[in-house]
Amino acid sequence: MLNLYQFARPLVFSMDPEQAHQVTLKALRTVPLPTCGVTRSEKLTQDLWGLRFPNPVGVAAGFDKNAEVVGPVLRMGFGFAEAGTVTPNPQDGNPRPRIFREPSSRAVINRMGFPNKGALVFRENIEKFRHALTRPEGIVGINIGMNKDQVDPAHDYCALIRSLGPLADYLVVNISSPNTPGLRDLQHKDALAALLERMRKEREVSCDADNPPPLLIKLAPDLSEEQQADIAEVLLGGNVDGIVLTNTTLERPESLPERFRSEKGGLSGAPLKDKSTAIIRSFYRLTKGKLPIIGVGGVSCAADAYEKIRAGASLVQVYSGLIYEGPAIAGAMNRGLLELMARDGLDHISQAKGLDVSGKA
Ligand SMILES: Cc1cc2nc3c(=O)[nH]c(=O)nc-3n(C[C@H](O)[C@H](O)[C@H](O)COP(=O)(O)O)c2cc1C
């Protein structure tokens, strides 16, 4: 298949990363994409939380903060799109520049700080998508966060569950962005248990009682073994339905060029890959495979995705990989997954889940 991104990439990379992103979003809103990369196979289709995922490859949060391009993202061949992070009120985020690429390492650093147009605009966009005459197949998750000046985080998360929960196929509570002061503290055991309890109650009253959106939690990769064990214990308490692993890291591997490593923010892309896979493996073990995991961090090809699934993920997401590889990544990854499954004699993608953890491989 002709990969048009080959030609567009030099232009995209000649622009400031955030400007390039704005141009990409505008193009997606206005120019219909050819859907030639879509791969369909029953072997890749999964039912999770009562939702049918046409394939296991999705786009991670942060790409479509205001839910403006959910339809085009699904038309690229992704099985699901996670829009957000959205906060109740609009906010500007941190001063620019705040996204930095390092192509030779396939890495990105961002310190965006949740710039977004707020819940009202987000809601209008999602409603427009839901009511469109022709809707692409695929699942839409909503990733929620708190405003920078909020002193009671649960207040913002509950407000968003109220206003956006009924429109979400699934909800992700983002407590792991490194760019909102205090946010990661919510990963501490007691704070997390209290937050999850309040959110579960809010979901009970504001969402369809028979069919509430599953509540997932997105965690950082920078958690000690003790923190992981504490969190797993809270998660097994029953107030959460799944885990997104992981957000960006504060770590800076020595191999990265000094100029790039000194930028503040969260690191994503290839240098995050093994770290996030290790956390997936650890949580899969700690939770005994009871909570579905969405694996994210440095995935840019089928082999990376397969590795995350074999570590215990049911689904995977990409963000930095999309920047470097372009939209054909969705179809290429799904086709590659089918090849890897055939190599290993697997009839369905779910059979690969946790293979490297349980030792069945
Ligand atoms: C520019 C940028 C913005 C991001 N914004 C968000 C965000 O708003 N919410 C969130 O949960 N994750 C956000 N992320 C993190 C990604 O969703 C993902 O967890 C992380 O980048 C690791 O995946 P990757 O290596 O495929 O990029 C952002 C990442 C990047 C690069």
The ligand as an SDF file (V2000), in Angstrom:
LIG
                    3D

 31 33  0  0  0  0  0  0  0  0999 V2000
    2.2180   15.3020   23.0620 C   0  0  0  0  0  0  0  0  0  0  0  0
    1.6340   14.3160   24.0100 C   0  0  0  0  0  0  0  0  0  0  0  0
    0.4940   14.6470   24.7280 C   0  0  0  0  0  0  0  0  0  0  0  0
   -0.0710   13.7320   25.6150 C   0  0  0  0  0  0  0  0  0  0  0  0
   -1.2040   14.0670   26.2910 N   0  0  0  0  0  0  0  0  0  0  0  0
   -1.7940   13.1480   27.1040 C   0  0  0  0  0  0  0  0  0  0  0  0
   -3.0140   13.4450   27.7600 C   0  0  0  0  0  0  0  0  0  0  0  0
   -3.6020   14.5180   27.5940 O   0  0  0  0  0  0  0  0  0  0  0  0
   -3.5350   12.4950   28.5740 N   0  0  0  0  0  0  0  0  0  0  0  0
   -2.9390   11.2780   28.7760 C   0  0  0  0  0  0  0  0  0  0  0  0
   -3.4740   10.4440   29.5220 O   0  0  0  0  0  0  0  0  0  0  0  0
   -1.7940   10.9610   28.1410 N   0  0  0  0  0  0  0  0  0  0  0  0
   -1.2140   11.8700   27.3190 C   0  0  0  0  0  0  0  0  0  0  0  0
   -0.0510   11.5470   26.6780 N   0  0  0  0  0  0  0  0  0  0  0  0
    0.5650   10.2220   26.9430 C   0  0  0  0  0  0  0  0  0  0  0  0
    0.1620    9.1770   25.9000 C   0  0  0  0  0  0  0  0  0  0  0  0
   -1.2100    8.9330   25.9310 O   0  0  0  0  0  0  0  0  0  0  0  0
    0.9200    7.8560   26.1590 C   0  0  0  0  0  0  0  0  0  0  0  0
    0.5120    7.3270   27.4120 O   0  0  0  0  0  0  0  0  0  0  0  0
    2.4320    8.0290   26.1680 C   0  0  0  0  0  0  0  0  0  0  0  0
    2.8250    8.9850   25.2070 O   0  0  0  0  0  0  0  0  0  0  0  0
    3.1590    6.7230   25.8750 C   0  0  0  0  0  0  0  0  0  0  0  0
    2.8130    6.2250   24.5980 O   0  0  0  0  0  0  0  0  0  0  0  0
    3.7290    6.4450   23.2810 P   0  0  0  0  0  0  0  0  0  0  0  0
    5.1120    6.0300   23.6500 O   0  0  0  0  0  0  0  0  0  0  0  0
    3.0750    5.6030   22.2410 O   0  0  0  0  0  0  0  0  0  0  0  0
    3.6540    7.8940   22.9610 O   0  0  0  0  0  0  0  0  0  0  0  0
    0.5290   12.4520   25.7880 C   0  0  0  0  0  0  0  0  0  0  0  0
    1.6780   12.1210   25.0530 C   0  0  0  0  0  0  0  0  0  0  0  0
    2.2160   13.0200   24.1640 C   0  0  0  0  0  0  0  0  0  0  0  0
    3.4410   12.6160   23.3740 C   0  0  0  0  0  0  0  0  0  0  0  0
  1  2  1  0
  2  3  1  0
  2 30  2  0
  3  4  2  0
  4  5  1  0
  4 28  1  0
  5  6  2  0
  6  7  1  0
  6 13  1  0
  7  8  2  0
  7  9  1  0
  9 10  1  0
 10 11  2  0
 10 12  1  0
 12 13  2  0
 13 14  1  0
 14 15  1  0
 14 28  1  0
 15 16  1  0
 16 17  1  0
 16 18  1  0
 18 19  1  0
 18 20  1  0
 20 21  1  0
 20 22  1  0
 22 23  1  0
 23 24  1  0
 24 25  2  0
 24 26  1  0
 24 27  1  0
 28 29  2  0
 29 30  1  0
 30 31  1  0
M  END
$$$$
